Amino acid sequence: MRNSFFRILVLALIIATIGVLSIYSSTFQKEGVWQGIYMRQALWLIIGLVCFFAISSFNYRKLWDANYFIYGVALFFLFLVFVLGIVRLGAQRWLKFAWFNFQPSEFAKLAIIIFLARYFSRKSADDTSLLSGKFGIFQGIILPFIFVAVPMFLIIEQPDLGSGMMLMLVFVSLLYLTNVRLRYIFILLVSLVLPLPFFWHFLRDYQKQRLLVFLNPNIDPLGAGYTVIQSRIAIGSGGFFGRGWLSGSQSQLYFLPESHTDFIFATFSEQWGFLGSCLLIFIYYLIIRQGFIIAQRTQDTFGRLLAYGISLLLGLQVFINIAMNMGLAPVVGLPLPLMSYGGSSVLATFIALGILVNIDRTRNVF
Amino acid sequence: MERKDILNLIIIFMFSVLLIGLLNLDILQGAKFRRQSDNNCIRLIPQSGARGNILDRNGQIIVDSKISYDVMILPQELKRIDQIIGRISRILGVEAKELKAAFRKNFISSSVPVTVATNIDVKKAILLGEYKVEEPSVMVQPKPLRHYPYGPLAVHVIGYLNQIDRWRLTKLEDYGYKTKDIVGFGGVEEKYDYYLRQEEGGLSVEVNHQGKFMRVLGFEAPRNGKDVQLTLDLKIQKIVEEKLAGRKGSIILMDPQTGEILAMASYPNFVPTVFVNNRAALISGLFNNPDAPLINRAISSSYPPASVFKLNVACAALELKKINLATSFLCQGSTMVGARRFSCWDVHGAEDIIQAIAHSCDVFFYKTGLLVGAQNIHDYASKLGLGRNVGFELPYETGGFIPSPLWRRINKFQNWFDGDTANLTIGQGDCLVTPLQAANMTAVFANGGYLLSPYIVKAVGGLDFSAKKKKLTRVNFKKSTFDILSKGLRKVVSDEKGTGNALSFLPVAVAGKTGTAQVSRGANHGWFVGFFPFDKPKFVICVFLENGGSGHAASVVTKQIIEDMNKEGLI
């Protein structure tokens, strides 16, 4: 029982420390406010750890009850961002607080997963069997889809296409894990994919450009394709052993934009090469695997779905972010959990891990 | 399989994709990306070495390089460029407008230094160096430039420097030449460019994404080119050019024992600095000048040899035993060849071979030539090195031309007539030789029967290879032939009525032959070929004056040259 707690804690700490070091390495030559940015990340890491400890001893079953409240709060903040975005006539992902920027979509992802886990683990009152097996198409697909679609729409409108699409992926995966019939899932997928060409017109110009650039980065090497090209150069130039700590010219001389946030993997990979990157990916895999193991040995359906959801959330973010660093996925604004600079992301990830640990800790109660 | 296992497999699959992607980028394409990464952040700031010097036979510098300075700006922040340029313009005393224009013209990208001013002097370079302390994006780059301390002296031998043209580039690309390289054109600069040219070194610096200088990664010292030592004697060259100045033509002085060229001048000449400073108007003036100042008249253009050619006819006649010392012909001022009357320039009376050479009697040679035959005259001219390349080192040597019946029949489908032979014997008609060929022929008489291969480069990079260059070819004539010829050549000067009598009052005994070539347009060409001192020839001289009037004029120039050489104790 204590086992999973320590494993996840140690693995997360390793990655977060690597993240702080990478942020330091990508900004240490910059002047002014950039100098102290890794300190801020370290501070967020400490706050995240506190949250992790707190949440891990907080019975996750209480989330079952607080479910609607959490969902409502998340929706409220997303709506706030949406309204402020309209007021400011531009991209808006943050809410400005006293001394930090709060990014609600990071927490909203978690809230939606909690909500879905709750929704699909309801039991019928008479025979305590799962309701989800008996769901028709409306209850099994359409209703939860609406609950997911509302926050997802608000997130995509921020605009944050990456997080939105990822929520959809998590949603489909969770559907797959519950007893909802495959036929319904298939119908959902078809009805999502078919109108995609239609949605093309609703994408913003830069989003279209990014998708086109993903297909061929060289169509605009100094514009939209620049980041991908530089990121691929950064990763590739690392070679097998990497260029060494603080010796990556791509990230340290700022050829690579966003080298401390979305493209932190490229920064890391340039310095530590194939070896280091493989190790990092492996550690990520270990965390996600730990989540899956926790999910499998949890008897409680709510806890199991929650654990799967959190693991999938992490896994998909890691995969999409690293794939986009390597040019295997279009550039979307998704951070690399635990490594990218950003308090909200670190905090949300640690809270998610805390819940995960707590599921494992309290499973014996039932 | 349960759904959760399939999901598990999907996750494993996704992470494997990531690892394969890493493998592809890091291992398979790693080298390529490393190179691209270096291209991103490493800039080379070239620093050129000095081109090799060109020295005379005594090691004195004819052409060298002196340092000039270029001012360059690393254009990082556009806002500050105006301010920086303003500062530079105040220091240099040049209008800021000019600098800005140069900046706009030379700007390539924000990471490449832009040259805004060239060839500034040391004082200003030092002043700018002080400014550089507070403004590191200003760079003062030393650049060696060709320096010609004697101006146009020996310019045709040396050649000039200019930016490489497309034709040369296609030829030289494989030897590491690049566009915008400065290469030699004409003369030693072209022929020995590969040795003279410097190797570029430079700084490699690291820059950030804005092209801002971060640190110096390495420095490779530029290497200077190799010095080329010529056989020219600077003092003689100076005398020769001084005497030739103002007249079109060419003068060559050569060592008759070795074939070393001691002086080679051609006029009109030009000042090669116009190419260094890239003065477009002056350069196009040079190319369009009808007098063709860029042509080295000593080797690159050929002229009718006139009476100088008679030496060849005399050799042929003596060798073929058509005449001997006792033979004499009567000159009555003209003679009939076929139905045409060919006249002599004077009435000489009865003349033997020696007198005929001394007085340059045309009638004697018409008759001798007819005895010898045109084809023989052509063949003997070839033996004496006329009408074919001497294999000189400098580029753009022309072969000249000696006509023959055979050539005419093959190429023109025309017959050869005796009148043509008569014309040929006095070196007129289609007959053309270069001054260098005339000098080379004269050397055969001076050294008693060796055809030389003249050369002008003695050593490259301190490595003397004159021993290899010295190539003597025995001309298989009888000794008596040479004796008679040299007697005749001496008579030209010593005889009171000799055509080169002007040279007889010199303290040195000179032998030689004048020539006056009639040309269809303009004044006659004047020739004088000869050697001195007569007893122990140390110099062969060939003076050719294009439209210079007569052989007499050429012998007067020769006289002045020998006088000056004597005064300076060079003989």
Interface residues (C-beta under 8 A of the other chain):
Chain A: Q29 S173 Y176 L177 Q230 R232 I233 A234 I235 G236 S237 G238 G239 F240 S249 Q250 L253 Y254 F255 S269 G273 F274 S277 C278 I281 Y284 Y285 I288 F292 A295 Q296 Y308 L312 G315 F319 I322 A323 M326 L328
Chain B: R3 K4 L7 N8 I11 I12 M14 F15 V17 L18 L19 G21 L22 L23 L25 D26 I27 Q29 G30 A31 K32 F33 R34 Q36 S37 D38 N40 C41 E206 V207 N208 H209 Q210 M214
